[in-house]
Amino acid sequence: MTGRANGLMAHIKKLKNEFNSYFPDIDNKSSTLDWVRNPFVTCINSSIPARLQEDLIDVSSDRSLKMRLTKLMREKQVQVSH
């Protein structure tokens, strides 16, 4: 690897370590946070507080919001592929 690539790898490792220091148990909680990533494909479970469950039902029932999210995801995918 070049010096530049080594520097980039070191930077990415540092970012990962810092992220893990802020969120040390993120891997254990990952499946319970799926509703944050995409509220339209997640079933509501009891690990989410009742008030958030109600909000999630409202958000996941909003068809126009789902269409906007789908559009944004497509646009992002096009940007990444170019």
PDB file with SEQRES, HELIX, SHEET and CRYST1 records, atoms N, CA, C and O in Angstrom:
SEQRES   1 A   82  MET THR GLY ARG ALA ASN GLY LEU MET ALA HIS ILE LYS          
SEQRES   2 A   82  LYS LEU LYS ASN GLU PHE ASN SER TYR PHE PRO ASP ILE          
SEQRES   3 A   82  ASP ASN LYS SER SER THR LEU ASP TRP VAL ARG ASN PRO          
SEQRES   4 A   82  PHE VAL THR CYS ILE ASN SER SER ILE PRO ALA ARG LEU          
SEQRES   5 A   82  GLN GLU ASP LEU ILE ASP VAL SER SER ASP ARG SER LEU          
SEQRES   6 A   82  LYS MET ARG LEU THR LYS LEU MET ARG GLU LYS GLN VAL          
SEQRES   7 A   82  GLN VAL SER HIS                                              
HELIX    1 AA1 GLY A    3  TYR A   22  1                                  20    
HELIX    2 AA2 ILE A   26  LYS A   29  1                                   4    
HELIX    3 AA3 SER A   30  LEU A   33  5                                   4    
HELIX    4 AA4 ASP A   34  ARG A   37  1                                   4    
HELIX    5 AA5 ALA A   50  SER A   60  1                                  11    
HELIX    6 AA6 ARG A   63  SER A   81  1                                  19    
CRYST1    1.000    1.000    1.000  90.00  90.00  90.00 P 1           1          
ATOM      1  N   MET A   1       0.839  -1.187   0.000  1.00  0.00           N  
ATOM      2  CA  MET A   1       0.000   0.000   0.000  1.00  0.00           C  
ATOM      3  C   MET A   1       0.880   1.246   0.000  1.00  0.00           C  
ATOM      4  O   MET A   1       2.004   1.248   0.504  1.00  0.00           O  
ATOM      5  N   THR A   2       0.334   2.282  -0.574  1.00  0.00           N  
ATOM      6  CA  THR A   2       1.053   3.554  -0.586  1.00  0.00           C  
ATOM      7  C   THR A   2       0.915   4.249   0.762  1.00  0.00           C  
ATOM      8  O   THR A   2       0.092   3.865   1.593  1.00  0.00           O  
ATOM      9  N   GLY A   3       1.725   5.267   0.962  1.00  0.00           N  
ATOM     10  CA  GLY A   3       1.637   6.038   2.197  1.00  0.00           C  
ATOM     11  C   GLY A   3       0.272   6.667   2.368  1.00  0.00           C  
ATOM     12  O   GLY A   3      -0.252   6.766   3.478  1.00  0.00           O  
ATOM     13  N   ARG A   4      -0.298   7.092   1.248  1.00  0.00           N  
ATOM     14  CA  ARG A   4      -1.630   7.710   1.289  1.00  0.00           C  
ATOM     15  C   ARG A   4      -2.690   6.698   1.716  1.00  0.00           C  
ATOM     16  O   ARG A   4      -3.561   7.000   2.532  1.00  0.00           O  
ATOM     17  N   ALA A   5      -2.605   5.499   1.157  1.00  0.00           N  
ATOM     18  CA  ALA A   5      -3.565   4.447   1.506  1.00  0.00           C  
ATOM     19  C   ALA A   5      -3.409   4.042   2.969  1.00  0.00           C  
ATOM     20  O   ALA A   5      -4.399   3.809   3.662  1.00  0.00           O  
ATOM     21  N   ASN A   6      -2.170   3.960   3.435  1.00  0.00           N  
ATOM     22  CA  ASN A   6      -1.937   3.623   4.848  1.00  0.00           C  
ATOM     23  C   ASN A   6      -2.520   4.694   5.759  1.00  0.00           C  
ATOM     24  O   ASN A   6      -3.122   4.382   6.786  1.00  0.00           O  
ATOM     25  N   GLY A   7      -2.342   5.955   5.382  1.00  0.00           N  
ATOM     26  CA  GLY A   7      -2.899   7.052   6.167  1.00  0.00           C  
ATOM     27  C   GLY A   7      -4.414   6.994   6.215  1.00  0.00           C  
ATOM     28  O   GLY A   7      -5.024   7.233   7.257  1.00  0.00           O  
ATOM     29  N   LEU A   8      -5.015   6.674   5.074  1.00  0.00           N  
ATOM     30  CA  LEU A   8      -6.471   6.561   4.999  1.00  0.00           C  
ATOM     31  C   LEU A   8      -6.970   5.410   5.871  1.00  0.00           C  
ATOM     32  O   LEU A   8      -7.957   5.551   6.593  1.00  0.00           O  
ATOM     33  N   MET A   9      -6.286   4.280   5.798  1.00  0.00           N  
ATOM     34  CA  MET A   9      -6.680   3.126   6.618  1.00  0.00           C  
ATOM     35  C   MET A   9      -6.559   3.453   8.106  1.00  0.00           C  
ATOM     36  O   MET A   9      -7.425   3.082   8.898  1.00  0.00           O  
ATOM     37  N   ALA A  10      -5.492   4.143   8.483  1.00  0.00           N  
ATOM     38  CA  ALA A  10      -5.312   4.518   9.890  1.00  0.00           C  
ATOM     39  C   ALA A  10      -6.432   5.452  10.338  1.00  0.00           C  
ATOM     40  O   ALA A  10      -6.942   5.334  11.452  1.00  0.00           O  
ATOM     41  N   HIS A  11      -6.808   6.377   9.466  1.00  0.00           N  
ATOM     42  CA  HIS A  11      -7.886   7.315   9.790  1.00  0.00           C  
ATOM     43  C   HIS A  11      -9.216   6.581   9.970  1.00  0.00           C  
ATOM     44  O   HIS A  11      -9.962   6.864  10.907  1.00  0.00           O  
ATOM     45  N   ILE A  12      -9.505   5.650   9.081  1.00  0.00           N  
ATOM     46  CA  ILE A  12     -10.754   4.882   9.167  1.00  0.00           C  
ATOM     47  C   ILE A  12     -10.779   4.047  10.449  1.00  0.00           C  
ATOM     48  O   ILE A  12     -11.810   3.966  11.116  1.00  0.00           O  
ATOM     49  N   LYS A  13      -9.658   3.433  10.791  1.00  0.00           N  
ATOM     50  CA  LYS A  13      -9.597   2.648  12.032  1.00  0.00           C  
ATOM     51  C   LYS A  13      -9.822   3.543  13.244  1.00  0.00           C  
ATOM     52  O   LYS A  13     -10.506   3.153  14.190  1.00  0.00           O  
ATOM     53  N   LYS A  14      -9.244   4.746  13.214  1.00  0.00           N  
ATOM     54  CA  LYS A  14      -9.431   5.683  14.324  1.00  0.00           C  
ATOM     55  C   LYS A  14     -10.906   6.076  14.443  1.00  0.00           C  
ATOM     56  O   LYS A  14     -11.448   6.124  15.547  1.00  0.00           O  
ATOM     57  N   LEU A  15     -11.554   6.357  13.305  1.00  0.00           N  
ATOM     58  CA  LEU A  15     -12.980   6.700  13.321  1.00  0.00           C  
ATOM     59  C   LEU A  15     -13.814   5.558  13.889  1.00  0.00           C  
ATOM     60  O   LEU A  15     -14.732   5.778  14.679  1.00  0.00           O  
ATOM     61  N   LYS A  16     -13.484   4.341  13.481  1.00  0.00           N  
ATOM     62  CA  LYS A  16     -14.213   3.171  13.976  1.00  0.00           C  
ATOM     63  C   LYS A  16     -14.059   3.042  15.490  1.00  0.00           C  
ATOM     64  O   LYS A  16     -15.031   2.787  16.200  1.00  0.00           O  
ATOM     65  N   ASN A  17     -12.845   3.219  15.971  1.00  0.00           N  
ATOM     66  CA  ASN A  17     -12.603   3.132  17.419  1.00  0.00           C  
ATOM     67  C   ASN A  17     -13.349   4.221  18.175  1.00  0.00           C  
ATOM     68  O   ASN A  17     -13.911   3.965  19.240  1.00  0.00           O  
ATOM     69  N   GLU A  18     -13.357   5.430  17.634  1.00  0.00           N  
ATOM     70  CA  GLU A  18     -14.087   6.521  18.283  1.00  0.00           C  
ATOM     71  C   GLU A  18     -15.587   6.238  18.292  1.00  0.00           C  
ATOM     72  O   GLU A  18     -16.255   6.459  19.302  1.00  0.00           O  
ATOM     73  N   PHE A  19     -16.112   5.753  17.180  1.00  0.00           N  
ATOM     74  CA  PHE A  19     -17.527   5.407  17.099  1.00  0.00           C  
ATOM     75  C   PHE A  19     -17.864   4.351  18.146  1.00  0.00           C  
ATOM     76  O   PHE A  19     -18.864   4.459  18.856  1.00  0.00           O  
ATOM     77  N   ASN A  20     -17.014   3.326  18.231  1.00  0.00           N  
ATOM     78  CA  ASN A  20     -17.256   2.254  19.205  1.00  0.00           C  
ATOM     79  C   ASN A  20     -17.158   2.749  20.640  1.00  0.00           C  
ATOM     80  O   ASN A  20     -17.798   2.189  21.530  1.00  0.00           O  
ATOM     81  N   SER A  21     -16.362   3.798  20.882  1.00  0.00           N  
ATOM     82  CA  SER A  21     -16.290   4.331  22.247  1.00  0.00           C  
ATOM     83  C   SER A  21     -17.582   5.059  22.617  1.00  0.00           C  
ATOM     84  O   SER A  21     -17.973   5.076  23.784  1.00  0.00           O  
ATOM     85  N   TYR A  22     -18.245   5.658  21.629  1.00  0.00           N  
ATOM     86  CA  TYR A  22     -19.520   6.330  21.885  1.00  0.00           C  
ATOM     87  C   TYR A  22     -20.680   5.340  21.945  1.00  0.00           C  
ATOM     88  O   TYR A  22     -21.615   5.513  22.727  1.00  0.00           O  
ATOM     89  N   PHE A  23     -20.612   4.310  21.119  1.00  0.00           N  
ATOM     90  CA  PHE A  23     -21.691   3.320  21.020  1.00  0.00           C  
ATOM     91  C   PHE A  23     -21.102   1.914  21.175  1.00  0.00           C  
ATOM     92  O   PHE A  23     -21.060   1.159  20.203  1.00  0.00           O  
ATOM     93  N   PRO A  24     -20.648   1.550  22.376  1.00  0.00           N  
ATOM     94  CA  PRO A  24     -19.932   0.284  22.551  1.00  0.00           C  
ATOM     95  C   PRO A  24     -20.772  -0.965  22.292  1.00  0.00           C  
ATOM     96  O   PRO A  24     -20.222  -2.006  21.930  1.00  0.00           O  
ATOM     97  N   ASP A  25     -22.062  -0.886  22.464  1.00  0.00           N  
ATOM     98  CA  ASP A  25     -22.898  -2.077  22.289  1.00  0.00           C  
ATOM     99  C   ASP A  25     -23.768  -2.001  21.038  1.00  0.00           C  
ATOM    100  O   ASP A  25     -24.829  -2.623  20.981  1.00  0.00           O  
ATOM    101  N   ILE A  26     -23.328  -1.245  20.041  1.00  0.00           N  
ATOM    102  CA  ILE A  26     -24.142  -1.063  18.835  1.00  0.00           C  
ATOM    103  C   ILE A  26     -24.386  -2.388  18.108  1.00  0.00           C  
ATOM    104  O   ILE A  26     -25.468  -2.591  17.558  1.00  0.00           O  
ATOM    105  N   ASP A  27     -23.405  -3.292  18.096  1.00  0.00           N  
ATOM    106  CA  ASP A  27     -23.603  -4.573  17.419  1.00  0.00           C  
ATOM    107  C   ASP A  27     -24.679  -5.405  18.105  1.00  0.00           C  
ATOM    108  O   ASP A  27     -25.443  -6.104  17.439  1.00  0.00           O  
ATOM    109  N   ASN A  28     -24.742  -5.335  19.418  1.00  0.00           N  
ATOM    110  CA  ASN A  28     -25.765  -6.079  20.164  1.00  0.00           C  
ATOM    111  C   ASN A  28     -27.154  -5.495  19.963  1.00  0.00           C  
ATOM    112  O   ASN A  28     -28.148  -6.220  20.010  1.00  0.00           O  
ATOM    113  N   LYS A  29     -27.226  -4.192  19.739  1.00  0.00           N  
ATOM    114  CA  LYS A  29     -28.519  -3.525  19.595  1.00  0.00           C  
ATOM    115  C   LYS A  29     -28.942  -3.362  18.142  1.00  0.00           C  
ATOM    116  O   LYS A  29     -30.032  -2.859  17.868  1.00  0.00           O  
ATOM    117  N   SER A  30     -28.114  -3.772  17.230  1.00  0.00           N  
ATOM    118  CA  SER A  30     -28.361  -3.513  15.816  1.00  0.00           C  
ATOM    119  C   SER A  30     -29.753  -3.938  15.361  1.00  0.00           C  
ATOM    120  O   SER A  30     -30.444  -3.171  14.691  1.00  0.00           O  
ATOM    121  N   SER A  31     -30.165  -5.130  15.711  1.00  0.00           N  
ATOM    122  CA  SER A  31     -31.471  -5.607  15.244  1.00  0.00           C  
ATOM    123  C   SER A  31     -32.624  -4.837  15.877  1.00  0.00           C  
ATOM    124  O   SER A  31     -33.696  -4.735  15.279  1.00  0.00           O  
ATOM    125  N   THR A  32     -32.425  -4.299  17.067  1.00  0.00           N  
ATOM    126  CA  THR A  32     -33.500  -3.531  17.692  1.00  0.00           C  
ATOM    127  C   THR A  32     -33.577  -2.112  17.153  1.00  0.00           C  
ATOM    128  O   THR A  32     -34.522  -1.382  17.454  1.00  0.00           O  
ATOM    129  N   LEU A  33     -32.588  -1.715  16.356  1.00  0.00           N  
ATOM    130  CA  LEU A  33     -32.580  -0.366  15.784  1.00  0.00           C  
ATOM    131  C   LEU A  33     -32.978  -0.347  14.308  1.00  0.00           C  
ATOM    132  O   LEU A  33     -32.868   0.693  13.659  1.00  0.00           O  
ATOM    133  N   ASP A  34     -33.431  -1.460  13.776  1.00  0.00           N  
ATOM    134  CA  ASP A  34     -33.833  -1.512  12.368  1.00  0.00           C  
ATOM    135  C   ASP A  34     -34.911  -0.488  12.051  1.00  0.00           C  
ATOM    136  O   ASP A  34     -34.946   0.051  10.944  1.00  0.00           O  
ATOM    137  N   TRP A  35     -35.783  -0.214  13.000  1.00  0.00           N  
ATOM    138  CA  TRP A  35     -36.868   0.747  12.776  1.00  0.00           C  
ATOM    139  C   TRP A  35     -36.326   2.146  12.531  1.00  0.00           C  
ATOM    140  O   TRP A  35     -36.998   2.961  11.899  1.00  0.00           O  
ATOM    141  N   VAL A  36     -35.123   2.445  13.018  1.00  0.00           N  
ATOM    142  CA  VAL A  36     -34.519   3.755  12.780  1.00  0.00           C  
ATOM    143  C   VAL A  36     -34.043   3.846  11.333  1.00  0.00           C  
ATOM    144  O   VAL A  36     -34.214   4.878  10.683  1.00  0.00           O  
ATOM    145  N   ARG A  37     -33.447   2.770  10.834  1.00  0.00           N  
ATOM    146  CA  ARG A  37     -32.927   2.760   9.471  1.00  0.00           C  
ATOM    147  C   ARG A  37     -34.037   2.846   8.432  1.00  0.00           C  
ATOM    148  O   ARG A  37     -33.920   3.577   7.448  1.00  0.00           O  
ATOM    149  N   ASN A  38     -35.104   2.104   8.653  1.00  0.00           N  
ATOM    150  CA  ASN A  38     -36.217   2.121   7.711  1.00  0.00           C  
ATOM    151  C   ASN A  38     -37.499   1.745   8.449  1.00  0.00           C  
ATOM    152  O   ASN A  38     -37.747   0.566   8.697  1.00  0.00           O  
ATOM    153  N   PRO A  39     -38.305   2.729   8.797  1.00  0.00           N  
ATOM    154  CA  PRO A  39     -39.521   2.455   9.569  1.00  0.00           C  
ATOM    155  C   PRO A  39     -40.604   1.733   8.776  1.00  0.00           C  
ATOM    156  O   PRO A  39     -41.622   1.341   9.345  1.00  0.00           O  
ATOM    157  N   PHE A  40     -40.402   1.550   7.468  1.00  0.00           N  
ATOM    158  CA  PHE A  40     -41.438   0.944   6.631  1.00  0.00           C  
ATOM    159  C   PHE A  40     -41.307  -0.567   6.514  1.00  0.00           C  
ATOM    160  O   PHE A  40     -42.250  -1.221   6.068  1.00  0.00           O  
ATOM    161  N   VAL A  41     -40.189  -1.137   6.892  1.00  0.00           N  
ATOM    162  CA  VAL A  41     -40.001  -2.582   6.746  1.00  0.00           C  
ATOM    163  C   VAL A  41     -39.862  -3.298   8.077  1.00  0.00           C  
ATOM    164  O   VAL A  41     -39.557  -4.490   8.112  1.00  0.00           O  
ATOM    165  N   THR A  42     -40.076  -2.604   9.142  1.00  0.00           N  
ATOM    166  CA  THR A  42     -39.860  -3.175  10.463  1.00  0.00           C  
ATOM    167  C   THR A  42     -41.178  -3.461  11.162  1.00  0.00           C  
ATOM    168  O   THR A  42     -42.103  -2.649  11.136  1.00  0.00           O  
ATOM    169  N   CYS A  43     -41.246  -4.616  11.779  1.00  0.00           N  
ATOM    170  CA  CYS A  43     -42.398  -4.885  12.627  1.00  0.00           C  
ATOM    171  C   CYS A  43     -42.142  -4.224  13.980  1.00  0.00           C  
ATOM    172  O   CYS A  43     -41.003  -4.117  14.432  1.00  0.00           O  
ATOM    173  N   ILE A  44     -43.189  -3.803  14.591  1.00  0.00           N  
ATOM    174  CA  ILE A  44     -43.074  -3.108  15.869  1.00  0.00           C  
ATOM    175  C   ILE A  44     -42.948  -4.149  16.971  1.00  0.00           C  
ATOM    176  O   ILE A  44     -43.756  -5.072  17.068  1.00  0.00           O  
ATOM    177  N   ASN A  45     -41.921  -3.985  17.801  1.00  0.00           N  
ATOM    178  CA  ASN A  45     -41.728  -4.951  18.880  1.00  0.00           C  
ATOM    179  C   ASN A  45     -41.784  -4.270  20.236  1.00  0.00           C  
ATOM    180  O   ASN A  45     -41.774  -3.044  20.339  1.00  0.00           O  
ATOM    181  N   SER A  46     -41.841  -5.076  21.247  1.00  0.00           N  
ATOM    182  CA  SER A  46     -42.040  -4.551  22.598  1.00  0.00           C  
ATOM    183  C   SER A  46     -40.804  -3.885  23.183  1.00  0.00           C  
ATOM    184  O   SER A  46     -40.885  -3.274  24.248  1.00  0.00           O  
ATOM    185  N   SER A  47     -39.663  -3.989  22.513  1.00  0.00           N  
ATOM    186  CA  SER A  47     -38.458  -3.346  23.048  1.00  0.00           C  
ATOM    187  C   SER A  47     -38.479  -1.834  22.829  1.00  0.00           C  
ATOM    188  O   SER A  47     -37.675  -1.106  23.410  1.00  0.00           O  
ATOM    189  N   ILE A  48     -39.396  -1.372  21.996  1.00  0.00           N  
ATOM    190  CA  ILE A  48     -39.534   0.061  21.737  1.00  0.00           C  
ATOM    191  C   ILE A  48     -40.557   0.625  22.722  1.00  0.00           C  
ATOM    192  O   ILE A  48     -41.629   0.043  22.892  1.00  0.00           O  
ATOM    193  N   PRO A  49     -40.246   1.748  23.371  1.00  0.00           N  
ATOM    194  CA  PRO A  49     -41.216   2.353  24.304  1.00  0.00           C  
ATOM    195  C   PRO A  49     -42.554   2.649  23.618  1.00  0.00           C  
ATOM    196  O   PRO A  49     -42.599   2.909  22.416  1.00  0.00           O  
ATOM    197  N   ALA A  50     -43.631   2.607  24.388  1.00  0.00           N  
ATOM    198  CA  ALA A  50     -44.991   2.746  23.855  1.00  0.00           C  
ATOM    199  C   ALA A  50     -45.167   4.012  23.023  1.00  0.00           C  
ATOM    200  O   ALA A  50     -45.767   3.963  21.950  1.00  0.00           O  
ATOM    201  N   ARG A  51     -44.658   5.135  23.498  1.00  0.00           N  
ATOM    202  CA  ARG A  51     -44.814   6.402  22.758  1.00  0.00           C  
ATOM    203  C   ARG A  51     -44.118   6.327  21.402  1.00  0.00           C  
ATOM    204  O   ARG A  51     -44.648   6.815  20.404  1.00  0.00           O  
ATOM    205  N   LEU A  52     -42.934   5.718  21.362  1.00  0.00           N  
ATOM    206  CA  LEU A  52     -42.238   5.556  20.087  1.00  0.00           C  
ATOM    207  C   LEU A  52     -42.966   4.572  19.181  1.00  0.00           C  
ATOM    208  O   LEU A  52     -42.953   4.728  17.960  1.00  0.00           O  
ATOM    209  N   GLN A  53     -43.601   3.563  19.766  1.00  0.00           N  
ATOM    210  CA  GLN A  53     -44.387   2.628  18.960  1.00  0.00           C  
ATOM    211  C   GLN A  53     -45.512   3.364  18.247  1.00  0.00           C  
ATOM    212  O   GLN A  53     -45.774   3.121  17.069  1.00  0.00           O  
ATOM    213  N   GLU A  54     -46.173   4.261  18.963  1.00  0.00           N  
ATOM    214  CA  GLU A  54     -47.256   5.045  18.355  1.00  0.00           C  
ATOM    215  C   GLU A  54     -46.721   5.930  17.231  1.00  0.00           C  
ATOM    216  O   GLU A  54     -47.320   6.014  16.159  1.00  0.00           O  
ATOM    217  N   ASP A  55     -45.594   6.586  17.481  1.00  0.00           N  
ATOM    218  CA  ASP A  55     -44.987   7.431  16.447  1.00  0.00           C  
ATOM    219  C   ASP A  55     -44.567   6.604  15.240  1.00  0.00           C  
ATOM    220  O   ASP A  55     -44.739   7.030  14.098  1.00  0.00           O  
ATOM    221  N   LEU A  56     -44.020   5.425  15.494  1.00  0.00           N  
ATOM    222  CA  LEU A  56     -43.594   4.551  14.409  1.00  0.00           C  
ATOM    223  C   LEU A  56     -44.784   4.105  13.566  1.00  0.00           C  
ATOM    224  O   LEU A  56     -44.682   4.021  12.343  1.00  0.00           O  
ATOM    225  N   ILE A  57     -45.890   3.826  14.204  1.00  0.00           N  
ATOM    226  CA  ILE A  57     -47.106   3.461  13.468  1.00  0.00           C  
ATOM    227  C   ILE A  57     -47.533   4.620  12.574  1.00  0.00           C  
ATOM    228  O   ILE A  57     -47.891   4.412  11.414  1.00  0.00           O  
ATOM    229  N   ASP A  58     -47.495   5.836  13.108  1.00  0.00           N  
ATOM    230  CA  ASP A  58     -47.855   7.014  12.310  1.00  0.00           C  
ATOM    231  C   ASP A  58     -46.924   7.174  11.111  1.00  0.00           C  
ATOM    232  O   ASP A  58     -47.380   7.387   9.987  1.00  0.00           O  
ATOM    233  N   VAL A  59     -45.626   7.070  11.353  1.00  0.00           N  
ATOM    234  CA  VAL A  59     -44.648   7.247  10.272  1.00  0.00           C  
ATOM    235  C   VAL A  59     -44.785   6.140   9.240  1.00  0.00           C  
ATOM    236  O   VAL A  59     -44.804   6.412   8.040  1.00  0.00           O  
ATOM    237  N   SER A  60     -44.880   4.896   9.691  1.00  0.00           N  
ATOM    238  CA  SER A  60     -44.935   3.778   8.747  1.00  0.00           C  
ATOM    239  C   SER A  60     -46.241   3.739   7.961  1.00  0.00           C  
ATOM    240  O   SER A  60     -46.324   3.065   6.934  1.00  0.00           O  
ATOM    241  N   SER A  61     -47.256   4.449   8.430  1.00  0.00           N  
ATOM    242  CA  SER A  61     -48.537   4.516   7.720  1.00  0.00           C  
ATOM    243  C   SER A  61     -48.603   5.680   6.737  1.00  0.00           C  
ATOM    244  O   SER A  61     -49.564   5.795   5.977  1.00  0.00           O  
ATOM    245  N   ASP A  62     -47.603   6.531   6.746  1.00  0.00           N  
ATOM    246  CA  ASP A  62     -47.589   7.725   5.893  1.00  0.00           C  
ATOM    247  C   ASP A  62     -47.061   7.363   4.504  1.00  0.00           C  
ATOM    248  O   ASP A  62     -45.853   7.258   4.292  1.00  0.00           O  
ATOM    249  N   ARG A  63     -47.984   7.176   3.570  1.00  0.00           N  
ATOM    250  CA  ARG A  63     -47.621   6.742   2.216  1.00  0.00           C  
ATOM    251  C   ARG A  63     -46.743   7.765   1.498  1.00  0.00           C  
ATOM    252  O   ARG A  63     -45.808   7.383   0.794  1.00  0.00           O  
ATOM    253  N   SER A  64     -47.024   9.037   1.661  1.00  0.00           N  
ATOM    254  CA  SER A  64     -46.220  10.052   0.971  1.00  0.00           C  
ATOM    255  C   SER A  64     -44.789  10.068   1.509  1.00  0.00           C  
ATOM    256  O   SER A  64     -43.845  10.283   0.748  1.00  0.00           O  
ATOM    257  N   LEU A  65     -44.625   9.846   2.793  1.00  0.00           N  
ATOM    258  CA  LEU A  65     -43.290   9.781   3.376  1.00  0.00           C  
ATOM    259  C   LEU A  65     -42.530   8.574   2.833  1.00  0.00           C  
ATOM    260  O   LEU A  65     -41.337   8.663   2.546  1.00  0.00           O  
ATOM    261  N   LYS A  66     -43.217   7.463   2.697  1.00  0.00           N  
ATOM    262  CA  LYS A  66     -42.581   6.262   2.148  1.00  0.00           C  
ATOM    263  C   LYS A  66     -42.134   6.504   0.712  1.00  0.00           C  
ATOM    264  O   LYS A  66     -41.046   6.081   0.322  1.00  0.00           O  
ATOM    265  N   MET A  67     -42.959   7.177  -0.072  1.00  0.00           N  
ATOM    266  CA  MET A  67     -42.598   7.469  -1.461  1.00  0.00           C  
ATOM    267  C   MET A  67     -41.383   8.395  -1.524  1.00  0.00           C  
ATOM    268  O   MET A  67     -40.507   8.210  -2.369  1.00  0.00           O  
ATOM    269  N   ARG A  68     -41.326   9.386  -0.638  1.00  0.00           N  
ATOM    270  CA  ARG A  68     -40.178  10.301  -0.606  1.00  0.00           C  
ATOM    271  C   ARG A  68     -38.897   9.560  -0.229  1.00  0.00           C  
ATOM    272  O   ARG A  68     -37.845   9.794  -0.824  1.00  0.00           O  
ATOM    273  N   LEU A  69     -38.984   8.670   0.755  1.00  0.00           N  
ATOM    274  CA  LEU A  69     -37.818   7.897   1.168  1.00  0.00           C  
ATOM    275  C   LEU A  69     -37.340   7.004   0.027  1.00  0.00           C  
ATOM    276  O   LEU A  69     -36.139   6.905  -0.223  1.00  0.00           O  
ATOM    277  N   THR A  70     -38.263   6.364  -0.655  1.00  0.00           N  
ATOM    278  CA  THR A  70     -37.909   5.506  -1.783  1.00  0.00           C  
ATOM    279  C   THR A  70     -37.204   6.313  -2.864  1.00  0.00           C  
ATOM    280  O   THR A  70     -36.205   5.862  -3.424  1.00  0.00           O  
ATOM    281  N   LYS A  71     -37.718   7.504  -3.160  1.00  0.00           N  
ATOM    282  CA  LYS A  71     -37.103   8.369  -4.166  1.00  0.00           C  
ATOM    283  C   LYS A  71     -35.688   8.768  -3.749  1.00  0.00           C  
ATOM    284  O   LYS A  71     -34.762   8.718  -4.558  1.00  0.00           O  
ATOM    285  N   LEU A  72     -35.525   9.161  -2.493  1.00  0.00           N  
ATOM    286  CA  LEU A  72     -34.199   9.553  -2.002  1.00  0.00           C  
ATOM    287  C   LEU A  72     -33.212   8.391  -2.059  1.00  0.00           C  
ATOM    288  O   LEU A  72     -32.044   8.580  -2.395  1.00  0.00           O  
ATOM    289  N   MET A  73     -33.680   7.197  -1.731  1.00  0.00           N  
ATOM    290  CA  MET A  73     -32.801   6.027  -1.768  1.00  0.00           C  
ATOM    291  C   MET A  73     -32.378   5.718  -3.199  1.00  0.00           C  
ATOM    292  O   MET A  73     -31.227   5.349  -3.435  1.00  0.00           O  
ATOM    293  N   ARG A  74     -33.290   5.864  -4.156  1.00  0.00           N  
ATOM    294  CA  ARG A  74     -32.938   5.650  -5.566  1.00  0.00           C  
ATOM    295  C   ARG A  74     -31.909   6.668  -6.033  1.00  0.00           C  
ATOM    296  O   ARG A  74     -30.937   6.321  -6.704  1.00  0.00           O  
ATOM    297  N   GLU A  75     -32.131   7.938  -5.670  1.00  0.00           N  
ATOM    298  CA  GLU A  75     -31.192   8.988  -6.060  1.00  0.00           C  
ATOM    299  C   GLU A  75     -29.810   8.721  -5.480  1.00  0.00           C  
ATOM    300  O   GLU A  75     -28.802   8.911  -6.160  1.00  0.00           O  
ATOM    301  N   LYS A  76     -29.761   8.291  -4.249  1.00  0.00           N  
ATOM    302  CA  LYS A  76     -28.481   7.983  -3.602  1.00  0.00           C  
ATOM    303  C   LYS A  76     -27.804   6.818  -4.301  1.00  0.00           C  
ATOM    304  O   LYS A  76     -26.588   6.824  -4.492  1.00  0.00           O  
ATOM    305  N   GLN A  77     -28.592   5.814  -4.685  1.00  0.00           N  
ATOM    306  CA  GLN A  77     -28.038   4.650  -5.364  1.00  0.00           C  
ATOM    307  C   GLN A  77     -27.444   5.051  -6.708  1.00  0.00           C  
ATOM    308  O   GLN A  77     -26.390   4.546  -7.094  1.00  0.00           O  
ATOM    309  N   VAL A  78     -28.104   5.948  -7.419  1.00  0.00           N  
ATOM    310  CA  VAL A  78     -27.592   6.423  -8.707  1.00  0.00           C  
ATOM    311  C   VAL A  78     -26.285   7.175  -8.500  1.00  0.00           C  
ATOM    312  O   VAL A  78     -25.345   7.001  -9.274  1.00  0.00           O  
ATOM    313  N   GLN A  79     -26.214   8.012  -7.461  1.00  0.00           N  
ATOM    314  CA  GLN A  79     -24.994   8.765  -7.176  1.00  0.00           C  
ATOM    315  C   GLN A  79     -23.834   7.828  -6.857  1.00  0.00           C  
ATOM    316  O   GLN A  79     -22.710   8.061  -7.301  1.00  0.00           O  
ATOM    317  N   VAL A  80     -24.094   6.786  -6.104  1.00  0.00           N  
ATOM    318  CA  VAL A  80     -23.041   5.855  -5.714  1.00  0.00           C  
ATOM    319  C   VAL A  80     -22.548   5.058  -6.912  1.00  0.00           C  
ATOM    320  O   VAL A  80     -21.358   4.760  -7.005  1.00  0.00           O  
ATOM    321  N   SER A  81     -23.434   4.712  -7.820  1.00  0.00           N  
ATOM    322  CA  SER A  81     -23.048   3.881  -8.960  1.00  0.00           C  
ATOM    323  C   SER A  81     -22.277   4.647 -10.026  1.00  0.00           C  
ATOM    324  O   SER A  81     -21.673   4.035 -10.906  1.00  0.00           O  
ATOM    325  N   HIS A  82     -22.287   5.967  -9.962  1.00  0.00           N  
ATOM    326  CA  HIS A  82     -21.545   6.751 -10.966  1.00  0.00           C  
ATOM    327  C   HIS A  82     -20.214   7.172 -10.482  1.00  0.00           C  
ATOM    328  O   HIS A  82     -19.474   7.836 -11.209  1.00  0.00           O  
TER     329      HIS A  82                                                      
END                                                                             
